[in-house]
Amino acid sequence: MKAQRTLDDHFRDHCGVFGVFGHPEAANLAYLGLYALQHRGQESAGIVSSDGTELQLHRAMGEVEEIFQQPGVLAKLPGSLAIGHTRYSTAGDKALLNAQPIVIDCNKGKVALGHNGNLTNAAEWRRKLEHKGSIFQTNSDTEVIVHLLARSPARNLSGALGDALNQVEGAYSLLVLTTDELYAVRDPRGFRPLVLGKLPTPGGSVAWLVASETCAFDLLNAQYVREIAPGEMLRISKCGIESIHFAPEKQHQQCIFEHVYFSRPDSIIFGRSVNQSREMLGRLLAREHPVDADIVVPVPDSGVPAAVGYALESKIPFRMGLIRNHYIGRTFIEPSQAIRNFGVKLKLNPVRSLIEGRRVVLVDDSIVRGTTSRKIVRMVRDVGAREVHVRISCPPTISPCYYGVDTPTREELIASSNSPEEIGKFIGADSLGYLSLPSLKQAVADTEGRFCTSCYTGVYPTDLVQLEVREPASNGELAAPSGTMGVHRHTNKDIDKEPVPAKRPVVAHRES
């Protein structure tokens, strides 16, 4: 028998970060913050704390609770500063050596980094840096930032960070901890979220918090202050908060899938309620794909808000016809592949009394490979549904993500080579309806093109220079490798040059 990850056909979440400055129980707060962000990564987690002199690290494979509820672990992380990271690998393998935060002692001092995102030119930078003598300890793209940071001629850490980050491309919401300062940085396009909060301390002062999502603040009764802006670096020290805009402005490319699936519905992401967005997705889905039916059933948990919106708009009753088992561990033992639907049935169970004899609208947030959707439809039919109409609260996913999401190759994405009619037939639905891209943008109030929709369009906002060329195309241009069909790529001509200080805008101000 073999231990396997719980079967799930959704995109895998990327990472979550949480930072604390100025609280006597910084590590405990970081633990609770990561607990609230567990949905963003279940593979490994770590916390680094500072007592003003030394950085203390604990990281391990597993979920947040099982790592930090071990006796004495948090007690070994003293100090009033801390950063934490919970991870599902998107670049690098799934070993402890790639767990974060990464801690280094270099010419810029003792530094810890936690990164949510993915660098699209990391492989090329790694090759160049290794050629020049750099020694990498991990397979993670985050370590490229570490080496560029150490090589920067800038005399202070904020300058070195700006130099390093202006030479990488892609997505990063980054926390950097020194013995006495906390930095929070967001890439110029703002792919991944990062927010600032504050919390009164027992001594009457204010502790500053940084997190991937606002739901982490809610758990601590902390106050949400604002988003960290794309291209902004916050330097938090005993002198207060300094805001540095370290990079030229670029067109914002906020990940729209944060609102479709990744973020918790109780979070405020990119300045908007996730739950509000998802209910609107459902309402617009009902307008675009109405159907005569008896009940609307969500695929829990991520399909629930959209199903609520669909039911409200269509006036079809909402029913929790699928019950999710919330007590599945990280892995399970599958005794026989011959047991049909074992994995899905372990996670979901239909309520026969609600479904039997009825026409069902099944609402989910996405279809990736189609295998799980097929099993769910079969499961609903097996308990007596007369009809099963599947509604998906986003457009067909046709392309992989390169900005911090673990996605299958293009060939594995069922919508990349099949029409909605063909997919509907494959999953066994009576009908299948996807939300249109204009309606998706309407649901998140995107009137200025601020969101990245690459996974639905195949059009990417950055040069995917990390991709290796497999064979020349017939027209003399470089052919995209397997899994990247339709990707337009450019050569980064500056990649072979020595790292040099980037031209950074000198724009900084202090906040009260």
Phi, psi and omega in degrees: 000157189228137175280132181225156174290145179306132183294131180199130184260021176271163168299146177275135176296159190270271181211164173229143180232152179211134181229150180226135173228124170088028177236134183297340177247050186301315182295321178296320178294320178298319178300314181293322177298316178295326178300319179289339181257014184302330180296343182273354178177127184240014187266318178206165178205157179202156176225136171242132177239161177228134174260014181098347182234314184235155171260130179246133186236138166220126176214154183198166173282147178123185179273164188303312184296314183292335179281313191260357173271000174296140184305130172081357185294308182292332178295338179271010179238070185281166173118171183256004176235143177197151167229149178227159184213133172237139199226140158236123191296134172239333174220124187105160182276184189259050181250161181300328182298339178264000176293153180237166004292154172269134180243132179226159172233103186231192181292352175261004181102194179274125187222139173238140181231139171231131192231128170248116181143197180205135181265124186279345177247021184294319184297320180290320176296321179298316179300315181294317182293321177295323178296331180267007172108357179291141179247120181266139181260344183229175174259007185277143177294339180300329182293339174300319178299319180301313183290320177294324176299313182293330183275349183293137177281356180299145185274336180245164187291322180297321177294318179294321177298315178299318178300313183296313187287335176284354178256353177254160181231145178123208187252133172204124161248114198237134170248133180232128182241132169249187180292338183221009180219154175234128177247139175233125189227140178231138184295158186298336178270346176069036183306308186255150183283156174200128187229156182249139176219174178216156185214129175296142178262164178302333181275001177094358177270187181242129172263140179260138182236147175228138183210161174290329181218153181289340180299334177292329177289322182300320181299327184264004186057034178270160181263128174287128182261303182187169169286148165277126190287151172304134181078012182254142172240120174263127175251113183253121181217184178296340179277354181118206182249128175245129179258123182237124175265102194268351186223153175299151180294142175228162177300126181294142181222060181293137184293114183289339180288345172301321180277334180283316190215314195297304188288155175291144183295341179271009179264157169258115183237129182055036176078013184222143177296125179295318180298320178298317179298315185291324175295321179292324174305316180294319179298314180292326177297320179294325179289321183282326185227069177287158178202147174283119182207170183259325181216153172252124183238124177278155166269105187286156357266338191292339181274356188294306183300320179295322178294323176300314179297319179298316181294318180297318183286321185273346185065021174267134184301138176273131177221139175278077184277350174238128181252129181264137173276111183273004186248024175282133178284188181294329181224166173214162179263123179257107188290333182202130176293345181285345179280104187297134175063019185304313183299313181292320180293333176294328184266322185231144176223128181283150177264102187302319185295336179273329190262324189303126177079006184248158173269121191249133167261115182260117185251126176226167183274334183194162168235124182260282177269336181095348185292317180291318179301320179299318180291323180292317178300315179298319180298318179292322177293322183297336178262013168105015178297135178287318178219151176229114180249118184265131178234130185245128189273032172203168177288169176301135180272112188248349186220150178290163175258140178244017187238037173107019178237135178276103182240156175293171173291166181301321181298331181277344179280116189298327183283350181288338183225011180224144176283162175305324179295318179293321179293317178302320178293320181296318183276353176083023181272152174290328173205157180223130178228128175258147172292143179282159179296317176301322179290324176300314179295323177297321182296330180259012178058041180267094179258355185239011181067040184272354186251146174276127179235028186302325183292344178258343187242335186078006178257121187252143183277352181232163176286123181272066188283355179278351183280134179274139180279129182263323180200149179287146176280164185294336182271007178091350177275167181282130180278143176289140177289169179305134181094358181228031181301134178086359180277125177268124186236154179232160178270131176274098187290343182270000188291333182273358181276159175297143174300130182230158178301128180284155176280103185251140175295134178269080181234110182215144174208157180263148178247148180278000000 
